[in-house]
Amino acid sequence: MRDFFQVMKEIVSNFKIVNRLARFNVRARWADNYLGSIWDYLEPTIYIGTYFLVFGMGMYNGSVNGQPYILWLLTGIIPWYFIQGSFNKGLNSIKSQLGLLTKIRFPVSVAPLMPMLEELRRFFFMSIAMFFVLIIFGEMPDVHWIQFLYAFVAMFATVLAHNLLNSTLTVVIPDYKPAVSAVFRLLFFTSGVIINMDAKHLPFVLVTIIKMFPFYYVVESFRDALLYHSWFWDKASNAAFFWLLTLIMLMIGSMVHLRFRERFIDMV
């Protein structure tokens, strides 16, 4: 627990500076493109349109679980783009930022946070667009929409837990990144983002295991808030399991990070 509090203290105390570095990284990423950061929004829009045509019109005939597929898709895939971007860049966050952080005497524990801050602007912009689409389709804002904040906090917490642990193990274990990247690509199809995991033809045991994944809980939390108008405490056991798992991952990630970080320079 002491390791956890130390890492959290380092992250909070350096948050402002890390946020400025993250904004610089976003501008630098698209500096050589004519459209610049517009690609941050154009690329996912193209993919969303493709998934809607293939799965929404082809597999589900335009609706799923009593909701238009486009709304069901948007409320799942927009959080997923934040998770995906933060997770993938988080795997290599310590390796890629180690030289910079050691020069400016930053604690290396802030590196897993940086890709998450880089993804925030796209997430909020696309969320605003999603709200407009929901209203156009007749989903009027109500008190349950407040839970968007809860879902966001849950998403941020679990991604930070994954990044803290994964970024450390990527440095320590050379084969870790390609192995985890391969598994994560599979998670896209098994976290209920584009495929309805409540379909009757899926094995009960498999669906039960999948629903224990933290990313599945996050996606469903956004849908419960915006589409199904149910409170997170209605699924109290799922919430308790998710937060317990997230806290355990944060503590393990903090412990592993502090144990190895003095040797990062020698390992890279």
Steps between C-alpha positions, in 0.01 A plus 500: 500500500790737573631453144155583364477827694853599398428451130165682523670790681763527225232500229282763670789734587630499141164497324511855357841460340414155363182646349705765315735233367200294384356796307838554336514133397154526340602802292830337401336174391313660209742785425600356160141438377298751301187433705691500827308384807180464294622143443437439871128522421486404133662159545260371771202645309594290197531186713169568678327532162656173386397310815146638469466377141654157565353417840208740543342451161639155425487305827245686713270656239538845654414429865629312803348452847210724404723793400609630159833336429666832424425624855604169655822513298584863579452464875743208499757586237574859605617390848681213329702739283625666817580160652669377182714809442604527864566127538706456183716807560513419870680173432802690372457815708796446731734388222408789272508771769785371717770719346292817528382434854848426630635823347237721661501303826140384489390186683460228241163411652340787304579335165198262502272801556627697200332297220172520690517880509586499130176313429275720714435773244380253236285318755320815617452634147355171378285471813342838425426380146352181648266702724369686196435173315319356803272804514434487125384139543264601781711410804437805717740581786379390842646460847666169407732684262685624809645149517710588195738649760504173696568300184780740406665468844473120480654503151784732603579296811515161330707630206747660744523170688571310177750759375694512824547123505539444125751781441724357771477140378571615142841622618569197719377228259597552132220279360229652715385778264430287187325236710272749678433691176375180337270425793369858504399480134284202593343697786354745251262230378432351844434815702157566357609796290365389161360154577210441739630261766143437624411313183332168580727287285814583702611251769394610850838422661690697234271802534528489881881506480498782244270709716763488776746694282538859626470648150164328453377657823610844382324470165180379667518783755486755219207320338314468830536874555410622152274233351350272764452759777606272786715585799837339559390381845234289331795277410673534836684167481648587158608843627659351814692242296618764250629744761663224706680371191604854398636577847694173510650574156596852611673366811681224309596742223636751753698233682652356181572848362687618811692175523644523149510869409854561627612242243298626202797678342705177504212297355413727207 
